[in-house]
Amino acid sequence: MPTFSFKPFAEALQRLQGQSLLPTSGGTYDLSQLPADVRERAFFSARVVNADILQQAYDLISRGVGGGSRDDAGNYVPGSSVNLATFRLEMKDYLKSISYQPEAGEEGTLKDLTSDKRLQVIYKTNVEMAQGYGAYIQQQNPDSLDAYPAQELYRLEDRKERRPWGQRWNDAIRELGMDNTSAMPVADSYADEGMFALVNDPIWITISRFGLPYPPFDFGSGMWVRDISRLEAQEMGLLAPGDPAPDPDIKGFNDGMQALVIDLAPVLQDALSAFGRIVDGVFHISNRGTSEGAIKGWETRRGIGEIGDHKSLGLPLAIHLVPDAPLPKSDPQKARQRLEEGFKAKDVFGNDVSFHRGILDHWHLDSSGRPKTDADISGRLASLDQGVQSIKTPHEVWERNTTRTYIQAYGDNEKKRILSGFVAKDGKVESYFSTIKGKKADKMRKGKLLYVRP
């Protein structure tokens, strides 16, 4: 497919110019839990504590940000005037000049800054983030929104091992609720195209690992977005004739920010203080002291109020939780009636939590967009009393984005089940499900840890 040269544009450079260097001991998952606006305003790479290394990477990437092309349909395709090979070569030369050595046993892995894989992640993520932001800002022009009010998530780059983006799309729709998004489910869990929604729809933030409304939506995903015209959007049912365009949603990077400096901008220091400490110019994600021993021990000694997952916070696997005695199964017909009428219960913190008809609506579609079976819905209805109990007396409570997850193990050691209940910020239960698969339950145990049963 022919491409046309595309000159660097100021909006892409604006993202980098509004950032501060953030040397940090935090890992990839730790950093992903920081608020999106904090991550947008910091230039960092997981576990890179040397500001000089960050500065070198920043300088190289700044030289390349803004390059790219338009395909024959006029869609923006990310690229760079400083290519990946040049970035790798110059970074390796620099790291050699400062006698950088990876930790023993980490040579050639993603933890090795001289490895091709790690340098590719640093380069592509930062270049594409800047270009995605730049294209996003250009897209917020009212005339552009009127002419191209929607966009499609599609595969720009092929991958040997494709991730189930169709499933992620459907999961996001389920999380938001059909009434709160213009997106529609897709049939293929591994869909590479056909995922449409209005520009500035909340689904774009929901599918993003980084909590941002523009691509890339994950590390090395190969997924991007392309414009959808008003006529196409009307044909898809995303807009009716005469409907107004989506409202612009401009995200400014220079508001309250200083130019790039090695000393963190004060506004960034303030934002980071809630998540960790800055020691000798290096950000450590925790609040447990600043000695070398304390810093090294944070990964295994985290607790309530801290961010991570069950592993990093030193909690046992779900299969090792001591189960509670199970409650008798609820009558499915009576359970359905209770949900249709709605009722409230007190959670472990003493807050009102609402069970309501929307839970039934939530169960209509599975993660692939297909209707759930009657047996599946009946099984969930039979677990209603257990679901209520998991809110009242959980083993753990986690908070991620705007949802709290209540975890309870019940049954006996031979027939143990783990129930996960999901409660929105407004106190409404979004859903709950029970599983015998500990690994499935462990995937729910991440975010900010709010409660652990004594």
ABEGO torsion letter per residue (X at the ends): XBBBBBBBBAAAAAAAAABBBBBBABBAAAAAABBAAAAAABBBBBGBABAAAAAAAAAAAAAABGBEBBBAAGBBBBBBABBAAAAAAAAAAAAAAAGBBBBBGABGBAABAABAAAAAAAAAAAAAAAAAAAAAAAAABAAAAAABABBBBBBABBBABBBBAAAAAAAAAAAAEAAABABBBBABAABABGBBBBBGBAAAAAABAAGBABOBABBGAGBBBBBBBAAAAAAAGABBBGBBBBBBBBBBAABGBBBBBABBBAAAAAAAAAAEBBBGGBBBBEAAEABAAAAAAAAAABBBGBBEBAAAAGBBBAAABBBBBBBBBBBAAAAAAAAAAEBBBBBAAGBBBBBBAAAAAAAABBAAGBBBBAAAAAAAAAAAAAAAAAAABBABBBBBEABBBBBBBBEBAABBBBBBBBBBAAGBBABBBBBABAAAAAAABBEBBABBBX
